[in-house]
Amino acid sequence: MQGPLKLPGYIRMAFLCFHRIYEHISDLCLFLFNDALVISRRHIFYTPFKHVPSTSYQFMASVSLPRLLVEDIPDTKCCKFDFDKINDVKNALVLQGPKRRWICSTQTEEEKVTWLSSCQSTIHASIETK
């Protein structure tokens, strides 16, 4: 097995419901291997009198690549009903496993395109090797 694919930035997990409301839930770290995608939650801890924060990762799931579906979510504007603010849903993508679905967003469109193409090409390669 090869090592994980290191891609720039991190993924933000989002919640999109029927009304297209966007809410930041947590920062995810995705590790793409040649046969699986490992999803973890990133925690940052700040300690008094230390200049560097501590970072830890909590395992959430591992999805076999042949069972993973990756889809693009087009950029949209949505309205939050409690404040009538317009919120943009940008750079979002869906990771659909057999038991769970993650709706994620990246900070830039380039990161989103990199993740989409890397995931899809790795999924196709894992299916072809079987």
N, C-alpha and C positions, 0 to 999 in steps of 0.2 A: 504494500500500500504506500502511496506517495504521501507527502506531507500536505497540510492544509493549504488552500489557495489564499494568499494574503491580498485582500482587496482594500482600497483606501476607505477610510472613514468607518462609520458604524451605521447600523440600521436602527431606525426608530419604529417601535411597534405602535400601531394605531388601531383605533376602533371606528369602524364605519357602520352606521346602522341605516335603516330605511330612509331617514331624512338626511343622510350624508353628513352627519356631525362628526367632526374630527376631534379626537382627544389623545394627547400623548400619554401613553401608559408606562412604558419603560424603554430603556436602551437595550437593544439586543446585539449580541455578537454572533455572527454566523461563521462557521468553519466548514468550508466546502472541500470534501475529500473526493477521490475518484469513485467511491461507491456509496457515500452517505453525506447528508447535510446535518451538522450538529448545531443546535440552537441553544444559546445560553443567555442569561440575563446579566447585565453588567451593573455592579454596585460600586459606587465611589464613596469612600469614607474620608472625612477630613478630621485630622487630629490637631488639637490645639498645639501651637508652637512648632509645628512641622510645616515646612514649605511645600512638600510633595504629598499629594493625597494618595491613599492606598486604594487599590482597585482589586476587586474580586469578581469571579464569574460563577454563576449558579447554573448548573445544567438544567435545561428545560425539556429538550427532546432530541432524538436522533431519528432522521427519516431516511429510509433507503431511497436512493435516487430513482430507480425505476417506478417507485410509488409516489414520487413528488411531481406536482404540477405547479409551474411558475407562470403567472400571467401579469400583464401590464395593466395598470389602472390609469386611465387618462386624467390629466390635470383638470380639476374642476374648482368652481367657487361654490361654497355652501353657506347657508345662513344659520347661525345659532339662534334658536328661538327665544332663549331667556334674555339675551342682550341685543338681538337683531344686529349682530356684527357679521360681516362677511369674512369667512375664513377660507383660505386657499388649501386645497388638498393637492400637493405637488409631489412629483417624483415617487409615486406610490406603486407598490407591486403586491401581489398575492402569492403566498406560499401555501399550497394546499397539500396536506398529508392525508393519510388514510383515516386518521382520527381527529385531526385538528387543522385549523386554518389560521394563518397569521397574515395580517394586513400590515405591511411595513412601508416606510418611506425613507429615502436617503436625503442627504442635504443638497446634492446637486443632481442635475439630469445626467451628467456623465457617469456618476457613480451608479445611478439606476440602470443605465444602458449597459455598463460593465457587469453589474450583477445579473441582469436578465440574460445577456449573451453568455456569460460564464456558466451560469446555472443550466441554461438550455443546452449548450454544447456538451457539458459534462454529463447531463442526463442522457443525451443521445449516445454518447460514447459508452456509458455504462450499460445501456440497453443492447448496443451492438456487440459487446464483449460476452454477453450471456448466451 
